[in-house]
Amino acid sequence: EARFGMFIHWGPVSLRGTEIGWSRGSQIPIEEYDNLYKNFNPGSFDADEWVHVAREAGMKYIILTTKHHDGFCLWNTQQTEYNVMNSPFHRDVVKELSEACAKQGIRFGTYYSTCDWHHPDFPLTSPGGSVRREKSDLEAYTGYLKRQVSELLVNYGPLGVLWFDVPQEFDSARGAGVIDLARTLQPDIIINNRSGAPGDFDTPEQRVGKMQMDRPWETCMTIGDQWAWKPNERVKSLGECLHTLILSAAGDGNLLFNVGPDAEGRIEANQVDRLKEMGAWLRENGESIYGTRGGPYLPGHNFASTRKGNTVYLHVFKWKMNKLSIPELPVKIVSAELIYGQPVAFKMAAGALEFSVSP
């Protein structure tokens, strides 16, 4: 029902402006990457401001990268010293953001990388998880992962979502063990499909998912080109952003839209401005997105549709002479109007529904 959430990729790598996790051992030597946290001190970080930006955008939930593939933890974990409390910043980011979400009525969820290219017990390491360690202990690492997941659920919950990523050596049985543990701690937790096991929902990445009514899905996509902060990054146009949101809802999916705060902890102004524009559109048109289901039409280039009760919302991308012709529905059409209430003329002709809108 929420349909629209904020993804946040953030960590010490923002000091360099390269991709989180993936640039370890490629653009940045491993030793240098692993010591970035010693200079991580984002003095402008304000959890309340991040949540305010999400609210202004019309987003209903936030997912934070509590630990990415690089293994660095943004909370006061007792399982490793490689965490934010040992940086100059010395503040529990997960705690502050979870509290800000609770205060402002936004659901909070945690991204947690299934793989860990920093941890000595995980079999694979950087660059890109392509190098196999001479020695590793997947059972010991699984225990570490479960203890950290337990910390997140017990100390920062109740959570809306557990969002795993890149299982690599985790198969479905190992992933199912993680999910079972999570459900003993929070039975209603929603879990994605990247722990190694199928979980509750699918996660098409950097593309809008296809129409899928039999299993929930959520597109995850960047507002720019990179997940973590990148200097001078292009931001998607308002049209691109809205089409992505509409096509997601029209296919019966959610959109998890990513921002990457900078090394000072700020979401860049151009990203904030774009999100506010999306929020302004949603304040006028949100009834056609929130709490809807996809269909009855397949999303297309000219239009897409959502539905709620006995109302179908047509999102028209391309008008031709202010007219639209679509296949008729096997129900009686009682009325048609713009979302602002202005009546729209329509007629049935040769198996088609034709709408005319005054210029």
Phi and psi in degrees as a GROMACS rama.xvg file:
@    title "Ramachandran Plot"
@    xaxis  label "Phi"
@    yaxis  label "Psi"
@TYPE xy
-67.9845  -41.1447  ALA-2
68.0773  -25.9304  ARG-3
-143.773  122.016  PHE-4
-137.242  167.183  GLY-5
-106.528  127.734  MET-6
-97.9693  138.167  PHE-7
-129.114  116.271  ILE-8
-104.536  118.947  HIS-9
-156.303  149.659  TRP-10
171.07  -172.228  GLY-11
-58.6755  -23.5488  PRO-12
-61.1324  -18.7487  VAL-13
-62.02  -17.8233  SER-14
-65.4891  -23.8177  LEU-15
-108.882  -19.7808  ARG-16
77.8478  17.0137  GLY-17
-101.824  175.713  THR-18
-70.4802  138.471  GLU-19
-66.1804  134.204  ILE-20
76.8656  -57.5954  GLY-21
-69.3855  -25.9796  TRP-22
-83.6607  -7.2877  SER-23
-68.3435  117.85  ARG-24
84.9515  -0.00917754  GLY-25
-117.664  -85.9906  SER-26
-67.5819  -30.0516  GLN-27
-121.885  125.458  ILE-28
-54.6259  146.315  PRO-29
-55.1619  -48.359  ILE-30
-61.6893  -40.8469  GLU-31
-66.3087  -44.4269  GLU-32
-58.27  -47.1196  TYR-33
-68.3491  -12.73  ASP-34
-107.049  4.91154  ASN-35
-59.796  -33.2367  LEU-36
-60.6631  -22.4202  TYR-37
-68.4113  -14.2858  LYS-38
-116.721  12.8928  ASN-39
-86.5518  108.036  PHE-40
-148.227  71.4287  ASN-41
-74.6303  86.6484  PRO-42
-64.7381  -17.7703  GLY-43
-97.2128  3.76466  SER-44
-61.7136  128.255  PHE-45
-142.37  102.237  ASP-46
-59.1936  -39.3051  ALA-47
-60.9473  -36.9511  ASP-48
-68.988  -41.4744  GLU-49
-57.2168  -47.1064  TRP-50
-66.9998  -37.8455  VAL-51
-59.8142  -41.7849  HIS-52
-61.4465  -43.01  VAL-53
-61.7635  -43.1595  ALA-54
-63.0922  -43.1137  ARG-55
-62.0819  -29.2239  GLU-56
-79.7834  -9.42555  ALA-57
84.8674  13.7096  GLY-58
-78.8065  149.261  MET-59
-110.605  -10.2023  LYS-60
-154.552  161.258  TYR-61
-131.254  135.489  ILE-62
-120.252  120.845  ILE-63
-107.732  140.298  LEU-64
-74.0491  88.513  THR-65
-68.7228  -32.9278  THR-66
-150.823  120.932  LYS-67
-94.8728  -171.182  HIS-68
-62.0186  -19.6246  HIS-69
-78.4961  -5.71509  ASP-70
84.3407  -6.83798  GLY-71
-76.7881  134.328  PHE-72
-107.517  132.937  CYS-73
-93.1086  16.5377  LEU-74
-133.893  173.293  TRP-75
-81.9337  66.1821  ASN-76
-74.8856  146.646  THR-77
-96.7952  5.08483  GLN-78
-96.3676  -17.4946  GLN-79
-155.932  149.035  THR-80
-83.0048  -7.39106  GLU-81
-81.9696  71.4947  TYR-82
-148.406  169.364  ASN-83
-63.2444  -23.5548  VAL-84
-70.7976  -16.0886  MET-85
-101.885  10.7477  ASN-86
-95.1197  167.278  SER-87
-59.2759  -24.9264  PRO-88
-66.2048  -46.7955  PHE-89
53.2319  43.8261  HIS-90
-134.486  142.278  ARG-91
-80.7882  98.2257  ASP-92
-63.2096  -42.372  VAL-93
-62.6838  -42.2888  VAL-94
-62.2036  -47.6027  LYS-95
-64.7391  -39.3933  GLU-96
-72.9537  -38.5247  LEU-97
-63.539  -39.5989  SER-98
-68.4529  -39.1506  GLU-99
-65.1457  -38.5087  ALA-100
-63.5582  -45.5382  CYS-101
-60.7844  -39.8112  ALA-102
-67.2178  -35.6554  LYS-103
-102.304  7.01869  GLN-104
76.2811  31.5501  GLY-105
-111.644  135.172  ILE-106
-72.7493  139.769  ARG-107
-112.301  134.603  PHE-108
-135.49  162.09  GLY-109
-119.818  128.781  THR-110
-83.0575  134.712  TYR-111
-141.953  118.372  TYR-112
-69.3732  124.004  SER-113
-63.6315  -45.9177  THR-114
-80.6584  161.774  CYS-115
-152.089  100.136  ASP-116
-79.582  -2.99302  TRP-117
-95.6022  -32.5845  HIS-118
-73.2688  129.06  HIS-119
-65.9836  -19.345  PRO-120
-87.625  -15.4739  ASP-121
-76.6639  134.952  PHE-122
-65.4913  -22.9999  PRO-123
-116.845  151.973  LEU-124
-140.248  -173.575  THR-125
-75.5079  160.446  SER-126
-78.7233  136.498  PRO-127
62.2129  24.6092  GLY-128
66.2484  25.2897  GLY-129
-98.093  -6.14384  SER-130
-109.681  128.174  VAL-131
-92.6839  131.182  ARG-132
-70.3147  149.026  ARG-133
-66.4064  -36.6082  GLU-134
-129.688  138.321  LYS-135
-159.458  169.014  SER-136
-146.848  92.8529  ASP-137
-65.4128  -32.998  LEU-138
-64.598  -43.5157  GLU-139
-64.6034  -40.7115  ALA-140
-64.5707  -39.941  TYR-141
-59.6117  -39.7754  THR-142
-62.0398  -42.2253  GLY-143
-60.2567  -47.491  TYR-144
-59.5614  -46.491  LEU-145
-63.6541  -38.0891  LYS-146
-65.8183  -38.1296  ARG-147
-70.7475  -40.921  GLN-148
-60.6238  -39.9066  VAL-149
-62.0417  -41.7102  SER-150
-57.8773  -46.2558  GLU-151
-62.7142  -43.8571  LEU-152
-70.2556  -41.2354  LEU-153
-79.7058  -42.3194  VAL-154
-90.4573  -19.4905  ASN-155
-127.259  4.32806  TYR-156
-89.5478  -177.215  GLY-157
-71.0623  139.398  PRO-158
-92.8871  152.327  LEU-159
-79.4808  -40.3802  GLY-160
-145.189  142.343  VAL-161
-107.224  118.12  LEU-162
-114.419  98.7634  TRP-163
-86.4974  170.159  PHE-164
-157.801  142.75  ASP-165
49.3679  75.4339  VAL-166
-68.4655  -29.6281  PRO-167
48.8008  -99.7618  GLN-168
-78.555  -6.05747  GLU-169
-83.9839  118.114  PHE-170
-90.7817  -175.767  ASP-171
-64.8819  -35.2933  SER-172
-67.6041  -43.2732  ALA-173
-67.2795  -41.23  ARG-174
-63.6277  -39.1162  GLY-175
-63.1681  -34.3039  ALA-176
-63.566  -37.6971  GLY-177
-66.955  -44.4827  VAL-178
-62.784  -42.8192  ILE-179
-59.7945  -42.2812  ASP-180
-60.7599  -46.7875  LEU-181
-58.9425  -39.9622  ALA-182
-73.0187  -24.3485  ARG-183
-69.5045  -28.2009  THR-184
-88.8258  -33.8388  LEU-185
-147.283  94.1109  GLN-186
-58.5602  -29.213  PRO-187
-94.0731  9.67898  ASP-188
-63.6484  140.538  ILE-189
-96.9989  131.04  ILE-190
-129.63  136.134  ILE-191
-82.4498  -169.164  ASN-192
-104.097  27.1513  ASN-193
-121.548  25.9772  ARG-194
-92.6684  -4.18451  SER-195
109.726  -26.36  GLY-196
-106.949  161.739  ALA-197
-63.2571  -32.2706  PRO-198
63.7879  -154.694  GLY-199
-100.369  -24.064  ASP-200
-151.228  155.153  PHE-201
-88.8886  161.417  ASP-202
-137.865  69.0309  THR-203
-57.5884  138.116  PRO-204
-116.858  131.923  GLU-205
57.168  24.576  GLN-206
-155.134  154.846  ARG-207
-80.6924  132.534  VAL-208
-66.1684  159.95  GLY-209
-77.669  163.307  LYS-210
-56.1061  124.158  MET-211
-150.032  109.239  GLN-212
-99.0558  -13.1277  MET-213
-95.2562  -8.25267  ASP-214
-153.751  131.661  ARG-215
-62.8113  151.745  PRO-216
-147.683  162.001  TRP-217
-145.414  117.344  GLU-218
-74.3327  130.3  THR-219
-108.381  129.892  CYS-220
-150.632  148.076  MET-221
-85.8926  146.484  THR-222
-74.646  -22.113  ILE-223
-115.767  -132.723  GLY-224
-110.104  -19.4159  ASP-225
-126.377  149.79  GLN-226
-70.3819  -51.5697  TRP-227
-83.5371  167.943  ALA-228
-57.5856  138.263  TRP-229
-135.115  128.454  LYS-230
-65.4456  142.19  PRO-231
56.624  38.2688  ASN-232
-80.2542  139.847  GLU-233
-70.3883  138.3  ARG-234
-106.254  138.15  VAL-235
-58.9616  146.558  LYS-236
-67.5967  162.518  SER-237
-59.9667  -40.1362  LEU-238
-60.4187  -44.9759  GLY-239
-60.8045  -43.4436  GLU-240
-64.5308  -46.9908  CYS-241
-67.5461  -39.5714  LEU-242
-61.8756  -39.7483  HIS-243
-63.1622  -44.1642  THR-244
-63.9285  -46.8709  LEU-245
-64.7387  -45.6846  ILE-246
-65.9339  -31.4537  LEU-247
-64.9136  -50.8962  SER-248
-63.3926  -37.7681  ALA-249
-67.9461  -23.1602  ALA-250
-93.6299  6.85655  GLY-251
75.2306  32.4195  ASP-252
-123.854  174.033  GLY-253
-102.805  165.15  ASN-254
-120.6  121.445  LEU-255
-105.475  104.53  LEU-256
-102.177  124.472  PHE-257
-95.6987  138.285  ASN-258
-120.333  154.385  VAL-259
-125.353  98.3145  GLY-260
-60.3543  155.15  PRO-261
-83.6765  -174.608  ASP-262
-68.1851  -18.0579  ALA-263
-88.8956  -6.41687  GLU-264
92.7766  13.3838  GLY-265
-99.2925  138.261  ARG-266
-80.8842  124.581  ILE-267
-59.089  147.108  GLU-268
-58.8043  -37.3103  ALA-269
-68.1115  -31.4009  ASN-270
-72.2077  -42.5446  GLN-271
-60.9337  -44.0227  VAL-272
-60.8794  -43.0196  ASP-273
-64.6896  -41.632  ARG-274
-64.2203  -38.5923  LEU-275
-64.2098  -35.9368  LYS-276
-64.6728  -40.106  GLU-277
-62.9049  -41.0601  MET-278
-63.0412  -38.3813  GLY-279
-62.8983  -41.2147  ALA-280
-63.98  -42.0249  TRP-281
-67.9976  -30.9909  LEU-282
-63.2378  -29.095  ARG-283
-92.1534  -30.5253  GLU-284
-122.518  8.1545  ASN-285
-60.9719  -26.4055  GLY-286
-62.7833  -19.6207  GLU-287
-87.3224  -0.956793  SER-288
-119.672  -57.8213  ILE-289
-67.6097  134.487  TYR-290
67.977  13.6933  GLY-291
-94.6579  170.084  THR-292
-115.738  159.986  ARG-293
-74.6397  159.337  GLY-294
91.9892  -171.064  GLY-295
-77.4122  -9.75399  PRO-296
-93.1261  148.983  TYR-297
-67.7001  136.934  LEU-298
-59.9989  140.444  PRO-299
-138.849  -170.696  GLY-300
-75.722  -32.0026  HIS-301
-90.2855  -33.4414  ASN-302
-159.106  164.173  PHE-303
-142.278  162.132  ALA-304
-136.103  147.99  SER-305
-127.455  170.343  THR-306
-149.796  153.103  ARG-307
-154.718  117.645  LYS-308
61.6236  -127.41  GLY-309
-101.359  21.2692  ASN-310
-111.138  133.056  THR-311
-110.194  129.898  VAL-312
-102.261  120.533  TYR-313
-98.8979  121.331  LEU-314
-100.719  108.665  HIS-315
-97.2322  120.088  VAL-316
-90.8366  -31.6025  PHE-317
-137.267  116.319  LYS-318
-94.6056  148.21  TRP-319
-121.682  106.388  LYS-320
55.563  38.9981  MET-321
58.9992  25.7151  ASN-322
-126.229  151.397  LYS-323
-139.749  131.699  LEU-324
-122.447  124.567  SER-325
-133.83  160.775  ILE-326
-59.9936  141.208  PRO-327
-70.2867  157.614  GLU-328
-99.9149  152.078  LEU-329
-80.5458  42.338  PRO-330
-141.728  163.57  VAL-331
-79.824  128.516  LYS-332
-88.929  117.762  ILE-333
-85.7893  -42.5939  VAL-334
-158.656  162.88  SER-335
-140.988  139.153  ALA-336
-155.648  160.257  GLU-337
-69.6793  159.403  LEU-338
-63.3171  -20.0106  ILE-339
-84.2101  -4.44483  TYR-340
108.061  -11.7968  GLY-341
-68.1443  126.477  GLN-342
-61.1302  147.48  PRO-343
-120.741  129.727  VAL-344
-73.1042  140.143  ALA-345
-148.758  158.488  PHE-346
-152.489  159.102  LYS-347
-102.268  131.289  MET-348
-151.408  120.566  ALA-349
52.0876  46.426  ALA-350
76.9773  13.1658  GLY-351
-125.768  151.943  ALA-352
-100.975  124.192  LEU-353
-115.018  127.293  GLU-354
-113.311  141.818  PHE-355
-127.359  130.226  SER-356
-118.68  130.66  VAL-357
-67.3021  137.395  SER-358
